[in-house]
Amino acid sequence: MRIYQLDIGIKIELWQEAFKAVEDIHFLMNLPKRSPPPKALSEFYSKLGVVFCRASMDLFHSCTQHKLFKLTRDNRKNLSQQELSLLASRMLISTISIPITQVKHGLGKMLDIENALLEKHQKMARLLDLERSPSRSSLMQDMISRYGALRLVAKPLIKLYNLIETEENTLKMKVSFELFFCFLNFFLNF
């Protein structure tokens, strides 16, 4: 019933109600001694990813994509290479799209805003059954070394990854981004 409530909240864009449903579902999933079936978990993470995406919580949206990739890869026996590539591509794009933030020092670190943000991140991490809030670098490292996602994604996405994470020539980057966005339009309309 709560998943249905979450689905309706997403469809009619009542994001606070959708988030309340997410919290209820998480609470109910942690009540029994055994974990929910993988299909229910997959549906939950998929819908939670939509909520995080609409709330512009890029870090946690990426976490849901990581969870979906791992859950699907580990539990579906008849997973095609194309489906695995699509999941890895979504995981890569969501991880790359996390803004690179600067560490604050001094007065900015002492403000209550920092503490409120930290509490919010811890709450979101608990919804994803994580011990602590992840970082962009930890997600990137997991994606590359733990999941081996770079060998599963399309070549243009690997080029995008290399441009963003390793290249420093901005003029070269502009031309490559234009080519990439042409590919991305095709990929999303496929």
GROMACS elastic network, one bead per residue, 0.5 to 0.9 nm:
[ bonds ]
;  ai    aj funct       b0    kb
    1     4     6  0.51213   500
    1     5     6  0.62486   500
    1     6     6  0.87027   500
    2     6     6  0.60900   500
    2     7     6  0.84914   500
    2    21     6  0.59337   500
    2    22     6  0.79690   500
    2    24     6  0.71896   500
    2    25     6  0.61867   500
    3     7     6  0.60780   500
    3     8     6  0.86143   500
    3    21     6  0.73522   500
    3    22     6  0.80603   500
    3    25     6  0.71678   500
    3    40     6  0.89548   500
    3    43     6  0.83484   500
    3    44     6  0.72578   500
    3    47     6  0.86526   500
    4     8     6  0.62124   500
    4     9     6  0.85324   500
    5     8     6  0.52020   500
    5     9     6  0.60951   500
    5    10     6  0.86406   500
    5    17     6  0.83371   500
    5    18     6  0.72714   500
    5    21     6  0.65089   500
    6     9     6  0.50088   500
    6    10     6  0.62067   500
    6    11     6  0.86290   500
    6    17     6  0.75530   500
    6    19     6  0.76697   500
    6    20     6  0.83331   500
    6    21     6  0.53770   500
    6    22     6  0.67421   500
    6    25     6  0.88995   500
    6    44     6  0.89755   500
    6    47     6  0.75428   500
    6    48     6  0.88046   500
    7    10     6  0.51889   500
    7    11     6  0.62031   500
    7    12     6  0.87697   500
    7    18     6  0.76062   500
    7    47     6  0.72566   500
    8    12     6  0.61349   500
    8    13     6  0.81097   500
    8    14     6  0.83411   500
    8    18     6  0.78974   500
    9    12     6  0.54802   500
    9    13     6  0.56761   500
    9    15     6  0.63808   500
    9    16     6  0.82209   500
    9    17     6  0.59647   500
    9    19     6  0.84750   500
    9    21     6  0.83149   500
   10    14     6  0.63543   500
   10    15     6  0.66182   500
   10    17     6  0.86785   500
   10    18     6  0.61496   500
   10    47     6  0.79640   500
   10    50     6  0.77502   500
   10    51     6  0.72967   500
   11    14     6  0.79326   500
   12    15     6  0.85976   500
   13    16     6  0.87988   500
   13    17     6  0.88333   500
   13    18     6  0.80785   500
   14    17     6  0.55222   500
   14    18     6  0.61905   500
   14    19     6  0.87540   500
   15    19     6  0.60411   500
   15    20     6  0.85424   500
   15    51     6  0.69632   500
   15    54     6  0.81243   500
   15    55     6  0.80997   500
   16    19     6  0.50782   500
   16    20     6  0.62243   500
   16    21     6  0.86418   500
   17    20     6  0.50223   500
   17    21     6  0.62161   500
   17    22     6  0.86212   500
   18    21     6  0.50578   500
   18    22     6  0.62527   500
   18    23     6  0.88052   500
   18    48     6  0.88152   500
   18    51     6  0.72649   500
   19    23     6  0.63131   500
   19    24     6  0.86375   500
   19    48     6  0.82635   500
   19    51     6  0.70942   500
   20    23     6  0.51233   500
   20    24     6  0.62463   500
   20    25     6  0.86322   500
   21    25     6  0.60534   500
   21    26     6  0.85013   500
   22    25     6  0.51213   500
   22    26     6  0.61136   500
   22    27     6  0.85884   500
   22    44     6  0.80511   500
   22    47     6  0.86611   500
   22    48     6  0.69285   500
   22    51     6  0.88653   500
   22   127     6  0.80723   500
   23    26     6  0.51163   500
   23    27     6  0.61807   500
   23    28     6  0.86527   500
   23   127     6  0.71844   500
   24    27     6  0.51058   500
   24    28     6  0.61613   500
   24    29     6  0.85603   500
   25    28     6  0.50649   500
   25    29     6  0.59970   500
   25    30     6  0.86431   500
   25    44     6  0.81751   500
   26    29     6  0.51046   500
   26    30     6  0.63856   500
   26    31     6  0.89483   500
   26    44     6  0.89017   500
   26   126     6  0.89788   500
   26   127     6  0.63066   500
   26   128     6  0.85045   500
   26   129     6  0.89834   500
   27    30     6  0.53757   500
   27    31     6  0.66140   500
   27   127     6  0.88109   500
   28    31     6  0.52986   500
   28    32     6  0.77177   500
   29    32     6  0.67858   500
   29    34     6  0.89171   500
   29    35     6  0.70094   500
   29    36     6  0.64543   500
   30    33     6  0.77469   500
   30    34     6  0.84843   500
   30    35     6  0.74925   500
   30    36     6  0.87438   500
   31    34     6  0.86083   500
   32    35     6  0.70728   500
   32    36     6  0.84816   500
   35    38     6  0.85558   500
   35    41     6  0.89166   500
   36    39     6  0.82647   500
   36    40     6  0.64430   500
   36    41     6  0.64494   500
   37    40     6  0.54754   500
   37    41     6  0.63936   500
   37    42     6  0.86995   500
   38    42     6  0.59447   500
   38    43     6  0.85449   500
   38    71     6  0.69677   500
   38    72     6  0.80572   500
   38    75     6  0.69233   500
   39    42     6  0.50564   500
   39    43     6  0.62331   500
   39    44     6  0.86049   500
   39    71     6  0.89771   500
   39    72     6  0.87386   500
   39    75     6  0.88413   500
   40    43     6  0.51249   500
   40    44     6  0.61120   500
   40    45     6  0.86503   500
   41    45     6  0.61025   500
   41    46     6  0.84321   500
   41    68     6  0.85317   500
   41    71     6  0.81547   500
   42    45     6  0.52407   500
   42    46     6  0.60488   500
   42    47     6  0.86408   500
   42    67     6  0.82739   500
   42    68     6  0.60398   500
   42    71     6  0.69272   500
   42    72     6  0.73899   500
   43    46     6  0.50924   500
   43    47     6  0.62394   500
   43    48     6  0.84822   500
   43    68     6  0.89069   500
   44    47     6  0.53069   500
   44    48     6  0.59661   500
   44    49     6  0.84861   500
   45    49     6  0.59397   500
   45    50     6  0.86606   500
   45    64     6  0.56226   500
   45    65     6  0.78459   500
   45    67     6  0.71955   500
   45    68     6  0.64714   500
   45   128     6  0.82248   500
   46    49     6  0.51569   500
   46    50     6  0.66435   500
   46    64     6  0.70241   500
   46    65     6  0.77800   500
   46    68     6  0.70899   500
   47    50     6  0.51076   500
   47    51     6  0.64916   500
   47    52     6  0.87793   500
   48    51     6  0.50471   500
   48    52     6  0.61882   500
   48    53     6  0.84942   500
   48    61     6  0.78408   500
   48    64     6  0.71026   500
   49    52     6  0.50786   500
   49    53     6  0.59595   500
   49    54     6  0.85560   500
   49    60     6  0.75747   500
   49    62     6  0.77717   500
   49    63     6  0.82121   500
   49    64     6  0.54082   500
   49    65     6  0.70912   500
   50    53     6  0.50352   500
   50    54     6  0.61534   500
   50    55     6  0.85214   500
   50    61     6  0.74996   500
   51    54     6  0.52757   500
   51    55     6  0.61673   500
   51    56     6  0.87056   500
   51    57     6  0.86658   500
   51    61     6  0.81298   500
   52    55     6  0.50154   500
   52    56     6  0.62235   500
   52    57     6  0.51061   500
   52    58     6  0.69812   500
   52    59     6  0.85798   500
   52    60     6  0.63142   500
   52    61     6  0.51096   500
   52    62     6  0.88818   500
   52    64     6  0.86197   500
   53    56     6  0.51066   500
   53    57     6  0.58946   500
   53    58     6  0.63158   500
   53    60     6  0.82344   500
   53    61     6  0.55842   500
   53    62     6  0.88105   500
   54    57     6  0.76152   500
   55    58     6  0.83673   500
   56    59     6  0.87465   500
   56    61     6  0.82651   500
   57    60     6  0.56867   500
   57    61     6  0.61151   500
   57    62     6  0.86812   500
   57    98     6  0.86801   500
   58    62     6  0.60848   500
   58    63     6  0.85894   500
   58    94     6  0.71750   500
   58    95     6  0.79928   500
   58    97     6  0.70199   500
   58    98     6  0.53203   500
   58    99     6  0.77768   500
   59    62     6  0.52785   500
   59    63     6  0.64210   500
   59    94     6  0.81916   500
   59    95     6  0.74514   500
   59    97     6  0.85996   500
   59    98     6  0.57414   500
   59    99     6  0.83513   500
   59   134     6  0.76655   500
   59   135     6  0.72802   500
   59   136     6  0.68375   500
   59   139     6  0.87582   500
   60    64     6  0.63122   500
   60    65     6  0.86515   500
   60   121     6  0.86186   500
   60   124     6  0.72039   500
   60   125     6  0.76419   500
   60   128     6  0.83438   500
   60   133     6  0.88055   500
   60   134     6  0.82716   500
   61    64     6  0.52365   500
   61    65     6  0.65073   500
   61    66     6  0.88350   500
   61    94     6  0.70076   500
   61    95     6  0.85759   500
   62    65     6  0.50228   500
   62    66     6  0.62797   500
   62    67     6  0.86729   500
   62    90     6  0.86571   500
   62    91     6  0.64792   500
   62    92     6  0.84614   500
   62    93     6  0.84493   500
   62    95     6  0.53557   500
   62    96     6  0.88212   500
   62    97     6  0.84855   500
   62    98     6  0.77168   500
   62   136     6  0.89206   500
   62   139     6  0.79615   500
   63    66     6  0.50128   500
   63    67     6  0.61819   500
   63    68     6  0.85817   500
   63    91     6  0.84713   500
   63    94     6  0.86104   500
   63    95     6  0.82334   500
   63   125     6  0.88970   500
   63   128     6  0.77333   500
   63   134     6  0.80505   500
   63   139     6  0.75134   500
   64    68     6  0.60426   500
   64    69     6  0.85103   500
   64    91     6  0.86764   500
   64   128     6  0.74667   500
   65    68     6  0.50438   500
   65    69     6  0.60921   500
   65    70     6  0.86298   500
   65    87     6  0.76631   500
   65    88     6  0.85529   500
   65    90     6  0.68176   500
   65    91     6  0.51398   500
   65    92     6  0.87862   500
   65    94     6  0.72744   500
   65    95     6  0.86015   500
   66    69     6  0.51601   500
   66    70     6  0.62493   500
   66    71     6  0.85099   500
   66    87     6  0.87770   500
   66    88     6  0.84932   500
   66    90     6  0.89446   500
   66    91     6  0.58993   500
   66    92     6  0.89937   500
   66    95     6  0.88126   500
   66   139     6  0.80667   500
   66   142     6  0.87176   500
   66   143     6  0.76186   500
   67    70     6  0.52674   500
   67    71     6  0.59315   500
   67    72     6  0.83917   500
   67   128     6  0.83628   500
   68    71     6  0.51221   500
   68    72     6  0.58577   500
   68    73     6  0.82704   500
   68    87     6  0.77568   500
   68    91     6  0.87257   500
   69    72     6  0.53425   500
   69    73     6  0.59372   500
   69    74     6  0.84269   500
   69    84     6  0.78053   500
   69    87     6  0.57316   500
   69    88     6  0.67028   500
   69    90     6  0.88709   500
   69    91     6  0.72988   500
   69   147     6  0.87115   500
   70    73     6  0.51906   500
   70    74     6  0.59586   500
   70    75     6  0.84359   500
   70   147     6  0.78353   500
   71    74     6  0.53185   500
   71    75     6  0.60048   500
   71    76     6  0.81957   500
   72    75     6  0.53757   500
   72    76     6  0.56010   500
   72    77     6  0.89978   500
   72    79     6  0.80139   500
   72    84     6  0.83812   500
   72    87     6  0.86304   500
   73    76     6  0.60256   500
   73    77     6  0.81030   500
   73    79     6  0.72917   500
   73    84     6  0.72306   500
   74    77     6  0.79536   500
   76    79     6  0.56782   500
   79    82     6  0.83003   500
   79    83     6  0.64598   500
   79    84     6  0.67432   500
   80    83     6  0.52934   500
   80    84     6  0.63062   500
   80    85     6  0.85815   500
   81    84     6  0.50548   500
   81    85     6  0.60000   500
   81    86     6  0.85764   500
   81   152     6  0.81903   500
   82    85     6  0.50004   500
   82    86     6  0.61660   500
   82    87     6  0.86943   500
   82   152     6  0.89631   500
   83    86     6  0.50550   500
   83    87     6  0.62621   500
   83    88     6  0.85978   500
   84    87     6  0.51574   500
   84    88     6  0.61249   500
   84    89     6  0.84943   500
   84   152     6  0.72270   500
   84   153     6  0.86415   500
   85    88     6  0.50494   500
   85    89     6  0.59665   500
   85    90     6  0.85671   500
   85   149     6  0.82106   500
   85   151     6  0.88932   500
   85   152     6  0.50895   500
   85   153     6  0.52272   500
   85   154     6  0.74429   500
   86    89     6  0.50132   500
   86    90     6  0.61892   500
   86    91     6  0.85590   500
   86   152     6  0.84910   500
   86   153     6  0.72875   500
   86   154     6  0.88400   500
   87    90     6  0.51746   500
   87    91     6  0.61841   500
   87    92     6  0.86524   500
   87   153     6  0.86719   500
   88    92     6  0.61042   500
   88    93     6  0.86375   500
   88   143     6  0.85425   500
   88   147     6  0.87669   500
   88   148     6  0.89078   500
   88   149     6  0.54464   500
   88   150     6  0.77617   500
   88   152     6  0.63249   500
   88   153     6  0.59666   500
   89    92     6  0.50430   500
   89    93     6  0.61187   500
   89    94     6  0.84613   500
   89   149     6  0.77808   500
   89   150     6  0.85060   500
   89   152     6  0.77139   500
   89   153     6  0.52411   500
   89   154     6  0.73852   500
   89   157     6  0.73506   500
   90    93     6  0.52242   500
   90    94     6  0.60056   500
   90    95     6  0.84431   500
   91    94     6  0.52706   500
   91    95     6  0.60894   500
   91    96     6  0.85872   500
   91   143     6  0.77165   500
   91   149     6  0.81021   500
   92    95     6  0.51721   500
   92    96     6  0.60700   500
   92    97     6  0.85243   500
   92   140     6  0.82120   500
   92   143     6  0.74106   500
   92   149     6  0.74122   500
   92   150     6  0.79714   500
   92   153     6  0.80988   500
   92   157     6  0.79735   500
   92   158     6  0.89537   500
   92   161     6  0.80126   500
   93    96     6  0.51821   500
   93    97     6  0.60774   500
   93    98     6  0.89519   500
   93   157     6  0.79640   500
   93   161     6  0.85755   500
   94    97     6  0.51884   500
   94    98     6  0.68007   500
   95    98     6  0.56026   500
   95   136     6  0.69392   500
   95   139     6  0.68536   500
   95   140     6  0.64976   500
   95   143     6  0.84184   500
   96    99     6  0.79162   500
   96   136     6  0.82701   500
   96   140     6  0.78944   500
   96   161     6  0.72296   500
   96   164     6  0.77981   500
   96   165     6  0.84061   500
   97   100     6  0.88280   500
   98   101     6  0.88886   500
   98   136     6  0.64570   500
   99   136     6  0.80126   500
  100   136     6  0.73411   500
  101   136     6  0.89749   500
  103   109     6  0.87775   500
  104   107     6  0.83103   500
  104   108     6  0.58700   500
  104   109     6  0.57607   500
  105   108     6  0.59872   500
  105   109     6  0.54947   500
  105   110     6  0.84426   500
  106   109     6  0.55984   500
  106   110     6  0.67920   500
  107   110     6  0.51952   500
  107   111     6  0.65537   500
  108   111     6  0.55783   500
  108   112     6  0.89509   500
  108   113     6  0.84293   500
  108   114     6  0.74001   500
  109   112     6  0.83533   500
  109   113     6  0.85357   500
  109   114     6  0.61239   500
  109   115     6  0.84080   500
  110   113     6  0.83619   500
  110   114     6  0.70792   500
  110   115     6  0.81260   500
  111   114     6  0.57337   500
  111   115     6  0.71876   500
  112   115     6  0.50469   500
  112   116     6  0.61619   500
  112   117     6  0.85574   500
  113   116     6  0.51080   500
  113   117     6  0.61246   500
  113   118     6  0.85324   500
  114   117     6  0.51440   500
  114   118     6  0.61256   500
  114   119     6  0.86825   500
  115   119     6  0.61864   500
  115   120     6  0.85729   500
  116   119     6  0.51409   500
  116   120     6  0.61593   500
  116   121     6  0.86368   500
  117   120     6  0.50277   500
  117   121     6  0.61542   500
  117   122     6  0.86139   500
  118   121     6  0.51140   500
  118   122     6  0.62109   500
  118   123     6  0.86603   500
  118   133     6  0.84576   500
  119   122     6  0.50745   500
  119   123     6  0.61977   500
  119   124     6  0.87089   500
  120   123     6  0.51131   500
  120   124     6  0.63036   500
  120   125     6  0.86219   500
  121   124     6  0.51196   500
  121   125     6  0.60764   500
  121   126     6  0.86469   500
  121   132     6  0.83861   500
  121   133     6  0.58573   500
  121   134     6  0.87480   500
  122   126     6  0.62536   500
  122   127     6  0.88031   500
  122   130     6  0.86937   500
  122   131     6  0.83737   500
  122   132     6  0.62580   500
  122   133     6  0.56065   500
  123   126     6  0.51918   500
  123   127     6  0.65619   500
  123   133     6  0.86050   500
  124   127     6  0.51128   500
  124   128     6  0.66798   500
  124   129     6  0.88581   500
  124   130     6  0.87192   500
  124   133     6  0.77269   500
  125   128     6  0.51673   500
  125   129     6  0.62919   500
  125   130     6  0.50727   500
  125   131     6  0.69577   500
  125   132     6  0.60789   500
  125   133     6  0.52096   500
  125   134     6  0.76065   500
  126   130     6  0.54756   500
  126   131     6  0.68780   500
  126   132     6  0.76875   500
  126   133     6  0.83763   500
  127   130     6  0.75669   500
  128   131     6  0.89922   500
  129   132     6  0.89034   500
  130   133     6  0.69689   500
  130   134     6  0.80913   500
  131   134     6  0.89111   500
  134   137     6  0.83583   500
  134   138     6  0.63920   500
  134   139     6  0.69071   500
  135   138     6  0.52227   500
  135   139     6  0.62758   500
  135   140     6  0.85565   500
  136   139     6  0.52588   500
  136   140     6  0.61082   500
  136   141     6  0.86131   500
  137   141     6  0.60603   500
  137   142     6  0.85739   500
  138   141     6  0.50679   500
  138   142     6  0.61492   500
  138   143     6  0.85482   500
  139   142     6  0.50865   500
  139   143     6  0.60636   500
  139   144     6  0.86431   500
  140   143     6  0.51223   500
  140   144     6  0.62833   500
  140   145     6  0.85855   500
  141   144     6  0.52919   500
  141   145     6  0.58778   500
  141   146     6  0.73826   500
  142   145     6  0.54913   500
  142   147     6  0.63562   500
  142   148     6  0.82978   500
  143   146     6  0.59517   500
  143   147     6  0.51516   500
  143   148     6  0.62517   500
  143   149     6  0.57203   500
  143   150     6  0.78449   500
  144   147     6  0.59766   500
  144   149     6  0.57012   500
  144   150     6  0.62620   500
  144   151     6  0.88536   500
  145   148     6  0.54535   500
  145   149     6  0.81213   500
  146   149     6  0.83739   500
  147   150     6  0.85505   500
  148   151     6  0.61013   500
  148   152     6  0.73683   500
  149   152     6  0.52150   500
  149   153     6  0.65335   500
  150   153     6  0.56069   500
  150   154     6  0.84265   500
  150   157     6  0.85928   500
  150   158     6  0.65617   500
  150   161     6  0.88670   500
  151   154     6  0.83410   500
  151   158     6  0.85791   500
  153   156     6  0.84267   500
  153   157     6  0.65068   500
  153   158     6  0.68814   500
  154   157     6  0.55112   500
  154   158     6  0.66130   500
  154   159     6  0.89878   500
  155   158     6  0.50298   500
  155   159     6  0.62900   500
  155   160     6  0.86893   500
  156   160     6  0.62153   500
  156   161     6  0.86339   500
  156   179     6  0.86118   500
  156   180     6  0.63226   500
  156   183     6  0.73639   500
  156   184     6  0.86718   500
  157   161     6  0.61195   500
  157   162     6  0.85540   500
  157   180     6  0.76803   500
  157   184     6  0.87606   500
  158   162     6  0.61861   500
  158   163     6  0.85692   500
  159   162     6  0.50604   500
  159   163     6  0.60954   500
  159   164     6  0.86616   500
  159   176     6  0.82090   500
  159   180     6  0.83415   500
  160   163     6  0.50124   500
  160   164     6  0.61755   500
  160   165     6  0.83870   500
  160   173     6  0.89437   500
  160   176     6  0.77737   500
  160   177     6  0.73750   500
  160   180     6  0.70519   500
  161   164     6  0.53278   500
  161   165     6  0.58106   500
  161   166     6  0.77741   500
  162   165     6  0.52858   500
  162   166     6  0.51243   500
  162   167     6  0.62625   500
  163   166     6  0.57661   500
  163   168     6  0.75402   500
  163   169     6  0.85806   500
  163   172     6  0.88558   500
  163   173     6  0.63533   500
  163   176     6  0.80096   500
  163   177     6  0.85493   500
  164   167     6  0.63313   500
  164   168     6  0.81439   500
  164   173     6  0.83054   500
  165   168     6  0.86337   500
  167   170     6  0.80751   500
  167   172     6  0.88558   500
  167   173     6  0.77387   500
  168   172     6  0.86892   500
  168   173     6  0.79464   500
  169   172     6  0.55587   500
  169   173     6  0.61908   500
  170   174     6  0.62556   500
  171   174     6  0.53413   500
  171   175     6  0.69657   500
  171   176     6  0.89133   500
  172   175     6  0.56196   500
  172   176     6  0.63889   500
  172   177     6  0.87355   500
  173   176     6  0.50774   500
  173   177     6  0.60004   500
  173   178     6  0.86698   500
  174   177     6  0.51441   500
  174   178     6  0.63692   500
  174   179     6  0.88314   500
  175   178     6  0.52482   500
  175   179     6  0.64814   500
  175   180     6  0.86690   500
  176   179     6  0.51427   500
  176   180     6  0.60578   500
  176   181     6  0.86716   500
  177   181     6  0.60678   500
  177   182     6  0.85986   500
  178   181     6  0.52913   500
  178   182     6  0.64690   500
  178   183     6  0.88517   500
  179   182     6  0.52552   500
  179   183     6  0.64841   500
  179   184     6  0.87381   500
  180   183     6  0.50421   500
  180   184     6  0.60443   500
  180   185     6  0.86392   500
  181   185     6  0.60615   500
  181   186     6  0.85330   500
  182   185     6  0.53198   500
  182   186     6  0.65281   500
  182   187     6  0.87498   500
  183   186     6  0.51309   500
  183   187     6  0.60687   500
  183   188     6  0.86503   500
  184   188     6  0.59869   500
  184   189     6  0.84192   500
  185   188     6  0.53308   500
  185   189     6  0.61858   500
  185   190     6  0.85915   500
  186   189     6  0.52704   500
  186   190     6  0.61440   500
  187   190     6  0.51883   500
